[in-house]
Amino acid sequence: MTDTIDRFRRALVTLALLLVAAIAVVGMADRAQAQEAGYVLGPDDTVQVVVYGQSEFNITTRIKSDGTIVMPLIGSVKAAGRTNLSLAAAITDALTKGGLLKSPIVNVEIMNYLSKSVNVAGKVAQPGIIPLDRPYRVLEALLKAGWVNDAGATYIYLRRPGQEEMRLDVEDLVRGGPDKDLLLRGGDTLFVPDADLAFLTGQINKPGGFAVLPNMTIRQAIAAAGGVTASGSSNKVGLIRGNAKEVDVDTNQIVQKNDVIVVKERLF
């Protein structure tokens, strides 16, 4: 059982890595659009301001909660809602109009991107906060978080402020296009829940819980659990689903979450 699940997960990871190059092509378009528009600064972002040849104006500072930074000799300058280029232009204008410098050359670099971030939680290798220092899609964020771990489900949830929770299948993210692999926004949360489990009992070599893979049949589940015992019969299988009574089933039936599969003894 574990080997089958591991092979499935390794296959998804391999496909994900192979698609990174393809995603990069889409990402280039995303980044080109973002660069044209520019990253919009917000509170808690850190910027470095350099006025060439005038070191007394050079600062590295965090944008305050009111969206401003404080520049030497200039005072408060609005930073939130601007790009690094438009902030540099505003500082240049303030220096010139204030009679402080004649033709200053101002450069603004973004040192820390904190005003826009995505939360990645649940069954991933490295849960945490990912700053949106560039456009990220869901698959890229999962890869950056170390991918879904062995205890994770084959689907994830995208929680976006003001919208209904969205369920995204991991396989669709890997195999699908940009319409499946959504572009993330600041404030989004990706949550990977525990894997869906079903249970095997009776005359089975490896009874117990197992992760339900997409379109897994009862026959496949039995095979992944080492098959039936010497006294068991693969043709005599019962199923308990929900609160219903046990019924005999065809082993080609698809396994569902919380199913209890009972392998019965053969008749000698």
MIDOSE-1310 file (N, C-alpha, C; in nm, 2 decimals, decimal comma, always signed):
residues 268
mtdt	+0,08/-0,12/+0,00/+0,00/+0,00/+0,00/+0,09/+0,13/+0,00; +0,18/+0,13/+0,09/+0,27/+0,24/+0,10/+0,35/+0,27/-0,02; +0,40/+0,16/-0,09/+0,47/+0,17/-0,21/+0,39/+0,23/-0,32; +0,26/+0,19/-0,33/+0,18/+0,24/-0,44/+0,15/+0,39/-0,42
idrf	+0,12/+0,43/-0,30/+0,10/+0,57/-0,27/+0,23/+0,65/-0,29; +0,34/+0,60/-0,25/+0,47/+0,67/-0,27/+0,49/+0,69/-0,42; +0,47/+0,58/-0,50/+0,49/+0,59/-0,65/+0,40/+0,70/-0,71; +0,27/+0,70/-0,66/+0,18/+0,80/-0,71/+0,23/+0,94/-0,68
rral	+0,27/+0,96/-0,55/+0,32/+1,09/-0,51/+0,45/+1,13/-0,58; +0,54/+1,03/-0,60/+0,66/+1,06/-0,67/+0,63/+1,10/-0,82; +0,53/+1,03/-0,88/+0,50/+1,07/-1,01/+0,45/+1,21/-1,02; +0,36/+1,25/-0,93/+0,31/+1,39/-0,93/+0,42/+1,49/-0,91
vtla	+0,52/+1,46/-0,82/+0,63/+1,55/-0,80/+0,72/+1,56/-0,92; +0,74/+1,45/-0,99/+0,82/+1,45/-1,11/+0,75/+1,53/-1,22; +0,62/+1,51/-1,24/+0,55/+1,59/-1,33/+0,55/+1,74/-1,30; +0,54/+1,77/-1,17/+0,55/+1,91/-1,12/+0,68/+1,97/-1,16
lllv	+0,79/+1,90/-1,14/+0,92/+1,96/-1,17/+0,94/+1,97/-1,32; +0,89/+1,88/-1,40/+0,90/+1,89/-1,54/+0,82/+2,01/-1,60; +0,71/+2,04/-1,52/+0,63/+2,15/-1,57/+0,68/+2,29/-1,52; +0,78/+2,29/-1,44/+0,84/+2,42/-1,39/+0,88/+2,50/-1,51
aaia	+0,95/+2,43/-1,61/+0,99/+2,51/-1,73/+0,88/+2,57/-1,80; +0,77/+2,49/-1,81/+0,65/+2,54/-1,88/+0,59/+2,65/-1,80; +0,58/+2,64/-1,67/+0,53/+2,74/-1,59/+0,61/+2,87/-1,60; +0,74/+2,85/-1,61/+0,83/+2,96/-1,62/+0,80/+3,05/-1,75
vvgm	+0,75/+2,98/-1,86/+0,71/+3,06/-1,97/+0,59/+3,14/-1,94; +0,49/+3,08/-1,88/+0,37/+3,16/-1,84/+0,41/+3,26/-1,74; +0,51/+3,22/-1,65/+0,55/+3,32/-1,54/+0,62/+3,44/-1,60; +0,69/+3,42/-1,72/+0,76/+3,53/-1,78/+0,66/+3,63/-1,83
adra	+0,54/+3,58/-1,88/+0,44/+3,68/-1,92/+0,38/+3,75/-1,80; +0,36/+3,67/-1,69/+0,31/+3,73/-1,57/+0,40/+3,83/-1,51; +0,53/+3,80/-1,51/+0,63/+3,90/-1,46/+0,64/+4,02/-1,55; +0,64/+4,00/-1,68/+0,64/+4,11/-1,77/+0,53/+4,21/-1,74
qaqe	+0,41/+4,15/-1,72/+0,29/+4,24/-1,69/+0,31/+4,31/-1,56; +0,37/+4,23/-1,46/+0,39/+4,29/-1,33/+0,49/+4,40/-1,33; +0,60/+4,37/-1,41/+0,71/+4,47/-1,42/+0,66/+4,60/-1,49; +0,57/+4,58/-1,58/+0,52/+4,70/-1,65/+0,43/+4,78/-1,56
agyv	+0,35/+4,71/-1,48/+0,27/+4,78/-1,38/+0,35/+4,82/-1,26; +0,45/+4,73/-1,22/+0,53/+4,75/-1,10/+0,47/+4,70/-0,98; +0,55/+4,65/-0,89/+0,50/+4,60/-0,75/+0,45/+4,73/-0,68; +0,33/+4,72/-0,63/+0,27/+4,83/-0,55/+0,31/+4,82/-0,41
lgpd	+0,38/+4,92/-0,36/+0,43/+4,91/-0,22/+0,31/+4,93/-0,12; +0,34/+4,87/+0,00/+0,24/+4,88/+0,11/+0,30/+4,88/+0,24; +0,23/+4,90/+0,35/+0,28/+4,90/+0,49/+0,36/+4,78/+0,52; +0,47/+4,79/+0,59/+0,57/+4,69/+0,63/+0,67/+4,65/+0,52
dtvq	+0,65/+4,69/+0,40/+0,75/+4,67/+0,30/+0,88/+4,75/+0,34; +0,99/+4,70/+0,31/+1,12/+4,78/+0,34/+1,18/+4,83/+0,21; +1,21/+4,96/+0,20/+1,27/+5,02/+0,08/+1,41/+5,08/+0,12; +1,50/+5,08/+0,02/+1,63/+5,14/+0,03/+1,63/+5,26/-0,07
vvvy	+1,65/+5,38/-0,02/+1,65/+5,50/-0,11/+1,80/+5,54/-0,12; +1,85/+5,56/-0,24/+1,98/+5,61/-0,26/+1,98/+5,73/-0,35; +2,04/+5,84/-0,30/+2,05/+5,96/-0,39/+2,20/+5,97/-0,42; +2,23/+5,94/-0,55/+2,37/+5,93/-0,59/+2,45/+6,06/-0,56
gqse	+2,56/+6,04/-0,49/+2,65/+6,15/-0,46/+2,60/+6,24/-0,34; +2,49/+6,20/-0,28/+2,44/+6,27/-0,17/+2,40/+6,17/-0,06; +2,50/+6,12/+0,01/+2,48/+6,01/+0,10/+2,40/+6,05/+0,22; +2,39/+6,17/+0,25/+2,31/+6,22/+0,37/+2,16/+6,19/+0,35
fnit	+2,12/+6,16/+0,22/+1,98/+6,13/+0,20/+1,95/+5,98/+0,19; +2,05/+5,90/+0,20/+2,04/+5,76/+0,18/+1,98/+5,69/+0,30; +1,88/+5,62/+0,29/+1,82/+5,55/+0,40/+1,76/+5,41/+0,36; +1,75/+5,32/+0,45/+1,68/+5,19/+0,44/+1,58/+5,20/+0,55
trik	+1,45/+5,19/+0,51/+1,34/+5,21/+0,61/+1,22/+5,12/+0,58; +1,14/+5,10/+0,68/+1,02/+5,03/+0,66/+0,90/+5,13/+0,64; +0,81/+5,09/+0,55/+0,70/+5,18/+0,53/+0,60/+5,16/+0,65; +0,57/+5,28/+0,71/+0,48/+5,28/+0,83/+0,34/+5,24/+0,80
sdgt	+0,26/+5,22/+0,91/+0,12/+5,17/+0,89/+0,04/+5,28/+0,82; +0,08/+5,40/+0,82/+0,01/+5,51/+0,75/+0,05/+5,52/+0,61; +0,14/+5,43/+0,56/+0,19/+5,43/+0,42/+0,30/+5,52/+0,39; +0,36/+5,58/+0,49/+0,47/+5,68/+0,46/+0,60/+5,63/+0,50
ivmp	+0,70/+5,70/+0,45/+0,84/+5,69/+0,50/+0,89/+5,83/+0,54; +0,99/+5,84/+0,62/+1,04/+5,97/+0,66/+1,18/+5,99/+0,60; +1,20/+6,09/+0,51/+1,33/+6,11/+0,44/+1,40/+6,23/+0,51; +1,53/+6,22/+0,53/+1,61/+6,33/+0,58/+1,59/+6,46/+0,51
ligs	+1,57/+6,56/+0,59/+1,55/+6,70/+0,54/+1,42/+6,72/+0,46; +1,35/+6,61/+0,42/+1,23/+6,63/+0,34/+1,11/+6,61/+0,43; +1,12/+6,50/+0,52/+1,01/+6,47/+0,60/+0,93/+6,35/+0,55; +0,80/+6,35/+0,57/+0,71/+6,24/+0,54/+0,69/+6,24/+0,39
vkaa	+0,70/+6,12/+0,33/+0,67/+6,10/+0,19/+0,58/+5,98/+0,17; +0,47/+5,99/+0,10/+0,38/+5,88/+0,07/+0,45/+5,78/-0,01; +0,45/+5,65/+0,04/+0,51/+5,54/-0,03/+0,41/+5,44/-0,07; +0,31/+5,40/+0,02/+0,21/+5,30/-0,01/+0,13/+5,34/-0,13
grtn	+0,10/+5,24/-0,22/+0,02/+5,27/-0,34/+0,11/+5,31/-0,46; +0,24/+5,33/-0,43/+0,33/+5,36/-0,54/+0,43/+5,24/-0,57; +0,48/+5,25/-0,69/+0,59/+5,15/-0,73/+0,72/+5,21/-0,68; +0,83/+5,13/-0,69/+0,96/+5,19/-0,66/+1,00/+5,30/-0,75
lsla	+0,95/+5,29/-0,88/+0,99/+5,40/-0,97/+0,91/+5,53/-0,94; +0,78/+5,51/-0,91/+0,70/+5,63/-0,88/+0,74/+5,70/-0,75; +0,79/+5,61/-0,65/+0,84/+5,67/-0,53/+0,97/+5,74/-0,55; +1,06/+5,69/-0,64/+1,18/+5,76/-0,67/+1,15/+5,89/-0,74
aait	+1,05/+5,89/-0,82/+1,01/+6,02/-0,89/+0,96/+6,12/-0,79; +0,88/+6,07/-0,69/+0,82/+6,16/-0,59/+0,93/+6,22/-0,50; +1,03/+6,14/-0,47/+1,14/+6,19/-0,39/+1,23/+6,29/-0,47; +1,25/+6,26/-0,59/+1,32/+6,35/-0,68/+1,25/+6,49/-0,69
dalt	+1,12/+6,48/-0,70/+1,04/+6,60/-0,71/+1,05/+6,68/-0,58; +1,04/+6,61/-0,46/+1,05/+6,68/-0,33/+1,18/+6,75/-0,31; +1,29/+6,68/-0,35/+1,43/+6,73/-0,34/+1,44/+6,86/-0,43; +1,39/+6,85/-0,55/+1,40/+6,97/-0,64/+1,32/+7,09/-0,60
kggl	+1,19/+7,06/-0,57/+1,10/+7,17/-0,53/+1,14/+7,23/-0,39; +1,20/+7,15/-0,31/+1,24/+7,20/-0,18/+1,37/+7,28/-0,19; +1,43/+7,29/-0,31/+1,55/+7,36/-0,32/+1,67/+7,29/-0,26; +1,66/+7,16/-0,23/+1,77/+7,09/-0,16/+1,87/+7,04/-0,27
lksp	+1,83/+7,00/-0,38/+1,92/+6,95/-0,49/+1,87/+7,00/-0,62; +1,96/+7,02/-0,72/+1,92/+7,07/-0,85/+1,87/+6,96/-0,94; +1,95/+6,86/-0,96/+1,91/+6,75/-1,06/+1,95/+6,62/-0,99; +1,88/+6,58/-0,89/+1,92/+6,46/-0,82/+1,89/+6,33/-0,90
ivnv	+1,97/+6,23/-0,88/+1,94/+6,10/-0,93/+1,91/+6,01/-0,82; +1,78/+5,96/-0,82/+1,73/+5,88/-0,70/+1,70/+5,74/-0,75; +1,74/+5,65/-0,67/+1,70/+5,51/-0,70/+1,64/+5,45/-0,57; +1,53/+5,37/-0,59/+1,46/+5,31/-0,48/+1,46/+5,16/-0,51
eimn	+1,51/+5,08/-0,42/+1,50/+4,93/-0,43/+1,41/+4,88/-0,32; +1,34/+4,77/-0,35/+1,25/+4,71/-0,25/+1,34/+4,60/-0,19; +1,36/+4,61/-0,06/+1,44/+4,51/+0,02/+1,36/+4,40/+0,07; +1,24/+4,42/+0,12/+1,16/+4,32/+0,18/+1,02/+4,34/+0,13
ylsk	+0,96/+4,23/+0,08/+0,82/+4,23/+0,04/+0,73/+4,17/+0,15; +0,66/+4,25/+0,22/+0,58/+4,20/+0,33/+0,44/+4,24/+0,33; +0,40/+4,34/+0,25/+0,27/+4,39/+0,25/+0,17/+4,29/+0,17; +0,23/+4,21/+0,09/+0,15/+4,12/+0,01/+0,22/+3,98/+0,02
svnv	+0,14/+3,88/+0,08/+0,20/+3,75/+0,10/+0,09/+3,65/+0,09; +0,13/+3,52/+0,08/+0,04/+3,41/+0,08/+0,07/+3,31/+0,19; -0,03/+3,26/+0,26/-0,01/+3,16/+0,37/-0,02/+3,02/+0,31; +0,07/+2,93/+0,34/+0,07/+2,79/+0,30/+0,07/+2,71/+0,43
agkv	-0,04/+2,64/+0,45/-0,06/+2,56/+0,58/-0,11/+2,42/+0,55; -0,10/+2,34/+0,66/-0,15/+2,20/+0,64/-0,03/+2,11/+0,61; -0,07/+2,00/+0,54/+0,03/+1,89/+0,52/+0,13/+1,92/+0,40; +0,21/+2,02/+0,42/+0,32/+2,05/+0,33/+0,45/+2,04/+0,41
aqpg	+0,56/+2,02/+0,34/+0,69/+2,00/+0,40/+0,73/+2,12/+0,49; +0,71/+2,24/+0,43/+0,75/+2,37/+0,50/+0,64/+2,47/+0,50; +0,54/+2,45/+0,59/+0,43/+2,55/+0,60/+0,49/+2,69/+0,64; +0,42/+2,79/+0,59/+0,47/+2,93/+0,63/+0,41/+3,03/+0,54
iipl	+0,48/+3,15/+0,54/+0,43/+3,27/+0,47/+0,53/+3,29/+0,35; +0,47/+3,30/+0,23/+0,55/+3,33/+0,11/+0,52/+3,47/+0,06; +0,62/+3,56/+0,07/+0,60/+3,70/+0,02/+0,58/+3,69/-0,13; +0,49/+3,77/-0,18/+0,47/+3,78/-0,32/+0,56/+3,89/-0,39
drpy	+0,69/+3,85/-0,39/+0,78/+3,94/-0,45/+0,78/+3,94/-0,60; +0,70/+3,85/-0,66/+0,67/+3,84/-0,80/+0,54/+3,76/-0,81; +0,49/+3,75/-0,94/+0,37/+3,67/-0,95/+0,39/+3,52/-0,92; +0,31/+3,46/-0,84/+0,31/+3,32/-0,81/+0,18/+3,25/-0,84
rvle	+0,19/+3,13/-0,90/+0,08/+3,05/-0,91/+0,08/+2,94/-0,80; -0,04/+2,87/-0,79/-0,06/+2,78/-0,68/+0,05/+2,67/-0,68; +0,08/+2,61/-0,80/+0,18/+2,51/-0,81/+0,32/+2,56/-0,76; +0,36/+2,68/-0,80/+0,49/+2,73/-0,76/+0,49/+2,75/-0,61
allk	+0,38/+2,79/-0,55/+0,38/+2,81/-0,41/+0,39/+2,68/-0,33; +0,33/+2,57/-0,38/+0,34/+2,44/-0,32/+0,48/+2,39/-0,33; +0,54/+2,41/-0,45/+0,68/+2,36/-0,47/+0,77/+2,44/-0,37; +0,75/+2,57/-0,36/+0,83/+2,65/-0,27/+0,82/+2,61/-0,12
agwv	+0,70/+2,56/-0,09/+0,67/+2,51/+0,05/+0,72/+2,36/+0,06; +0,79/+2,31/-0,03/+0,84/+2,17/-0,02/+0,75/+2,06/-0,06; +0,63/+2,10/-0,12/+0,54/+2,01/-0,18/+0,45/+1,94/-0,07; +0,34/+1,87/-0,11/+0,25/+1,80/-0,02/+0,33/+1,68/+0,04
ndag	+0,32/+1,66/+0,17/+0,38/+1,55/+0,23/+0,30/+1,42/+0,22; +0,35/+1,31/+0,27/+0,29/+1,18/+0,26/+0,16/+1,18/+0,33; +0,13/+1,26/+0,43/+0,01/+1,26/+0,50/-0,10/+1,35/+0,44; -0,06/+1,42/+0,33/-0,15/+1,51/+0,27/-0,25/+1,45/+0,17
atyi	-0,36/+1,53/+0,15/-0,46/+1,48/+0,05/-0,41/+1,51/-0,09; -0,49/+1,46/-0,19/-0,46/+1,48/-0,33/-0,53/+1,60/-0,38; -0,58/+1,68/-0,29/-0,64/+1,81/-0,33/-0,61/+1,91/-0,22; -0,62/+2,04/-0,26/-0,59/+2,15/-0,16/-0,71/+2,25/-0,17
ylrr	-0,71/+2,34/-0,07/-0,81/+2,44/-0,06/-0,75/+2,58/-0,08; -0,81/+2,66/-0,16/-0,76/+2,80/-0,18/-0,87/+2,89/-0,11; -0,82/+2,96/-0,01/-0,91/+3,05/+0,06/-0,87/+3,19/+0,03; -0,97/+3,26/-0,03/-0,94/+3,40/-0,07/-1,04/+3,49/-0,01
pgqe	-0,99/+3,60/+0,06/-1,08/+3,69/+0,13/-1,20/+3,74/+0,04; -1,32/+3,73/+0,09/-1,44/+3,77/+0,02/-1,50/+3,68/-0,08; -1,43/+3,56/-0,09/-1,48/+3,46/-0,19/-1,50/+3,32/-0,12; -1,58/+3,24/-0,19/-1,60/+3,10/-0,14/-1,47/+3,02/-0,15
emrl	-1,45/+2,93/-0,06/-1,34/+2,84/-0,06/-1,34/+2,76/-0,19; -1,22/+2,75/-0,25/-1,21/+2,67/-0,38/-1,13/+2,54/-0,35; -1,17/+2,43/-0,41/-1,10/+2,30/-0,40/-1,03/+2,28/-0,53; -0,90/+2,26/-0,52/-0,81/+2,24/-0,64/-0,75/+2,10/-0,63
dved	-0,76/+2,02/-0,73/-0,69/+1,89/-0,73/-0,55/+1,90/-0,77; -0,46/+1,84/-0,69/-0,32/+1,85/-0,72/-0,28/+1,80/-0,86; -0,34/+1,69/-0,90/-0,31/+1,64/-1,04/-0,35/+1,74/-1,14; -0,46/+1,81/-1,12/-0,50/+1,91/-1,22/-0,40/+2,03/-1,22
lvrg	-0,34/+2,06/-1,11/-0,24/+2,17/-1,10/-0,12/+2,13/-1,18; -0,08/+2,00/-1,17/+0,04/+1,95/-1,24/+0,02/+1,93/-1,39; -0,10/+1,88/-1,42/-0,12/+1,85/-1,56/-0,19/+1,96/-1,64; -0,26/+2,04/-1,57/-0,34/+2,14/-1,64/-0,27/+2,27/-1,67
gpdk	-0,34/+2,36/-1,73/-0,29/+2,49/-1,78/-0,31/+2,60/-1,68; -0,29/+2,72/-1,72/-0,31/+2,84/-1,63/-0,45/+2,85/-1,57; -0,55/+2,80/-1,65/-0,69/+2,80/-1,60/-0,71/+2,71/-1,48; -0,63/+2,61/-1,46/-0,63/+2,53/-1,34/-0,54/+2,57/-1,23
dlll	-0,42/+2,63/-1,28/-0,32/+2,67/-1,18/-0,33/+2,82/-1,16; -0,41/+2,86/-1,06/-0,45/+3,00/-1,05/-0,33/+3,09/-1,00; -0,34/+3,22/-1,05/-0,25/+3,32/-1,00/-0,29/+3,36/-0,86; -0,20/+3,37/-0,77/-0,23/+3,40/-0,63/-0,23/+3,55/-0,61
rggd	-0,31/+3,59/-0,50/-0,32/+3,73/-0,46/-0,28/+3,74/-0,32; -0,24/+3,86/-0,28/-0,21/+3,89/-0,14/-0,32/+3,86/-0,05; -0,29/+3,79/+0,06/-0,40/+3,75/+0,15/-0,45/+3,61/+0,13; -0,42/+3,54/+0,02/-0,46/+3,41/-0,01/-0,40/+3,31/+0,09
tlfv	-0,48/+3,20/+0,12/-0,43/+3,09/+0,20/-0,45/+2,96/+0,13; -0,34/+2,88/+0,12/-0,34/+2,75/+0,06/-0,34/+2,65/+0,18; -0,44/+2,56/+0,18/-0,45/+2,47/+0,29/-0,45/+2,33/+0,24; -0,36/+2,24/+0,28/-0,35/+2,10/+0,24/-0,41/+2,02/+0,35
pdad	-0,53/+1,96/+0,34/-0,58/+1,88/+0,45/-0,52/+1,74/+0,46; -0,55/+1,67/+0,57/-0,51/+1,53/+0,58/-0,56/+1,45/+0,46; -0,49/+1,34/+0,43/-0,53/+1,26/+0,32/-0,67/+1,19/+0,35; -0,75/+1,17/+0,25/-0,88/+1,10/+0,27/-0,84/+0,95/+0,30
lafl	-0,90/+0,89/+0,40/-0,87/+0,76/+0,44/-0,99/+0,66/+0,42; -0,96/+0,54/+0,38/-1,05/+0,43/+0,38/-0,98/+0,32/+0,46; -1,06/+0,21/+0,48/-1,00/+0,10/+0,57/-1,03/-0,04/+0,52; -0,93/-0,12/+0,53/-0,93/-0,26/+0,49/-0,93/-0,35/+0,62
tgqi	-1,02/-0,45/+0,62/-1,02/-0,54/+0,73/-1,06/-0,68/+0,68; -1,04/-0,78/+0,77/-1,07/-0,91/+0,74/-0,95/-0,99/+0,69; -0,97/-1,07/+0,59/-0,86/-1,16/+0,54/-0,77/-1,08/+0,44; -0,70/-0,99/+0,49/-0,61/-0,91/+0,41/-0,47/-0,91/+0,47
nkpg	-0,37/-0,91/+0,39/-0,23/-0,92/+0,44/-0,19/-0,79/+0,52; -0,23/-0,68/+0,48/-0,20/-0,55/+0,55/-0,32/-0,47/+0,58; -0,40/-0,52/+0,68/-0,52/-0,44/+0,72/-0,49/-0,31/+0,78; -0,59/-0,22/+0,77/-0,57/-0,09/+0,83/-0,61/+0,02/+0,74
gfav	-0,59/+0,15/+0,78/-0,62/+0,26/+0,70/-0,53/+0,28/+0,58; -0,58/+0,34/+0,48/-0,49/+0,38/+0,36/-0,54/+0,50/+0,30; -0,45/+0,58/+0,23/-0,49/+0,70/+0,16/-0,57/+0,66/+0,03; -0,68/+0,73/+0,01/-0,76/+0,71/-0,11/-0,70/+0,79/-0,22
lpnm	-0,66/+0,72/-0,33/-0,61/+0,79/-0,45/-0,72/+0,82/-0,55; -0,71/+0,91/-0,64/-0,81/+0,94/-0,73/-0,85/+0,81/-0,82; -0,98/+0,78/-0,82/-1,03/+0,67/-0,90/-0,97/+0,53/-0,86; -0,93/+0,52/-0,74/-0,88/+0,39/-0,69/-1,00/+0,30/-0,67
tirq	-0,98/+0,17/-0,73/-1,09/+0,07/-0,71/-1,06/-0,01/-0,59; -1,16/-0,09/-0,55/-1,14/-0,18/-0,43/-1,04/-0,28/-0,47; -1,04/-0,33/-0,59/-0,94/-0,43/-0,63/-0,80/-0,37/-0,62; -0,78/-0,25/-0,66/-0,65/-0,19/-0,65/-0,61/-0,17/-0,50
aiaa	-0,70/-0,13/-0,42/-0,67/-0,11/-0,28/-0,63/-0,25/-0,21; -0,70/-0,35/-0,25/-0,66/-0,49/-0,20/-0,52/-0,53/-0,24; -0,49/-0,50/-0,37/-0,36/-0,54/-0,42/-0,25/-0,46/-0,36; -0,28/-0,33/-0,33/-0,18/-0,24/-0,27/-0,15/-0,28/-0,13
aggv	-0,25/-0,35/-0,06/-0,24/-0,39/+0,07/-0,18/-0,53/+0,08; -0,12/-0,58/-0,02/-0,05/-0,71/-0,02/-0,14/-0,83/-0,06; -0,27/-0,80/-0,10/-0,36/-0,90/-0,14/-0,42/-0,97/-0,02; -0,50/-1,07/-0,06/-0,58/-1,14/+0,05/-0,49/-1,25/+0,11
tasg	-0,53/-1,29/+0,23/-0,45/-1,40/+0,29/-0,49/-1,54/+0,23; -0,42/-1,64/+0,27/-0,44/-1,77/+0,21/-0,58/-1,82/+0,23; -0,65/-1,77/+0,34/-0,79/-1,82/+0,36/-0,89/-1,72/+0,31; -0,84/-1,61/+0,25/-0,93/-1,50/+0,20/-0,97/-1,52/+0,06
ssnk	-1,08/-1,45/+0,02/-1,13/-1,46/-0,12/-1,14/-1,32/-0,18; -1,08/-1,29/-0,29/-1,09/-1,16/-0,35/-1,22/-1,14/-0,42; -1,30/-1,25/-0,43/-1,43/-1,24/-0,49/-1,54/-1,23/-0,38; -1,50/-1,23/-0,26/-1,60/-1,22/-0,15/-1,57/-1,10/-0,06
vgli	-1,61/-0,98/-0,11/-1,57/-0,86/-0,04/-1,70/-0,78/+0,00; -1,70/-0,73/+0,12/-1,81/-0,65/+0,17/-1,77/-0,51/+0,18; -1,87/-0,42/+0,18/-1,84/-0,28/+0,19/-1,94/-0,21/+0,29; -1,88/-0,14/+0,38/-1,97/-0,06/+0,47/-1,94/+0,09/+0,44
rgna	-2,04/+0,16/+0,40/-2,03/+0,30/+0,36/-2,12/+0,39/+0,44; -2,06/+0,48/+0,51/-2,15/+0,56/+0,60/-2,21/+0,48/+0,71; -2,34/+0,51/+0,72/-2,42/+0,44/+0,83/-2,50/+0,32/+0,77; -2,47/+0,28/+0,64/-2,54/+0,17/+0,58/-2,49/+0,04/+0,63
kevd	-2,57/-0,06/+0,61/-2,52/-0,20/+0,65/-2,42/-0,25/+0,55; -2,35/-0,35/+0,59/-2,25/-0,41/+0,49/-2,32/-0,48/+0,38; -2,27/-0,45/+0,26/-2,32/-0,52/+0,14/-2,21/-0,58/+0,06; -2,24/-0,68/-0,02/-2,14/-0,74/-0,11/-2,12/-0,65/-0,23
vdtn	-2,00/-0,63/-0,27/-1,97/-0,54/-0,38/-1,88/-0,60/-0,49; -1,88/-0,54/-0,60/-1,79/-0,57/-0,71/-1,66/-0,50/-0,68; -1,55/-0,56/-0,69/-1,42/-0,50/-0,65/-1,37/-0,39/-0,76; -1,45/-0,38/-0,86/-1,42/-0,27/-0,96/-1,48/-0,14/-0,91
qivq	-1,55/-0,14/-0,80/-1,62/-0,02/-0,75/-1,51/+0,08/-0,70; -1,54/+0,21/-0,72/-1,44/+0,31/-0,67/-1,45/+0,33/-0,52; -1,33/+0,34/-0,46/-1,33/+0,36/-0,32/-1,36/+0,51/-0,28; -1,43/+0,53/-0,17/-1,46/+0,66/-0,13/-1,41/+0,68/+0,02
kndv	-1,40/+0,80/+0,05/-1,35/+0,84/+0,19/-1,43/+0,77/+0,29; -1,36/+0,71/+0,39/-1,42/+0,65/+0,51/-1,49/+0,51/+0,48; -1,47/+0,46/+0,36/-1,52/+0,33/+0,33/-1,45/+0,22/+0,42; -1,53/+0,12/+0,46/-1,47/+0,01/+0,53/-1,49/-0,11/+0,44
ivvk	-1,38/-0,17/+0,39/-1,38/-0,28/+0,30/-1,35/-0,41/+0,38; -1,43/-0,51/+0,37/-1,42/-0,63/+0,44/-1,39/-0,75/+0,35; -1,27/-0,81/+0,36/-1,24/-0,92/+0,28/-1,27/-1,05/+0,36; -1,36/-1,13/+0,30/-1,42/-1,24/+0,37/-1,34/-1,37/+0,34
erlf	-1,36/-1,47/+0,42/-1,30/-1,60/+0,41/-1,35/-1,68/+0,29; -1,27/-1,75/+0,22/-1,32/-1,84/+0,11/-1,39/-1,96/+0,17; -1,47/-2,02/+0,09/-1,54/-2,14/+0,13/-1,46/-2,26/+0,08; -1,42/-2,35/+0,16/-1,35/-2,47/+0,12/-1,44/-2,58/+0,09
